[in-house]
Amino acid sequence: MGVNNAANSGFLLWLFIPGLWTILLLVWVAVGALLGNRPLLRAFALAVTLLGVVWCVLSIFWEGAATPPCPGGVPPWWPSFIPAPGF
């Protein structure tokens, strides 16, 4: 926060964001190629893939933005059988 907010801007601009776009594009193309020429199934699978990527990004990078982090790392209400990468 404060003065050092832009300390990682070069890393984010030149390495992280293009790397993230590359991974998303590869996943997008792989899911589309695996399902072939079935438009409804392909559209559904691509939507699920995109929602999964958005969920992972939000759970990893939005840590503590709305609420403070939990003392044990996982909220007490979170079911133990569901992995939570951001917690």
Secondary structure, DSSP 8 states (H G I E B T S, - for coil): -GGGGGTTHHHIIIIIHHHHHHHHHHHHHHHHHHH-S-HHHHHHHHHHHHHHHHHHHHHHHTTTSSS---TTSS-TTS-TTS--TT-
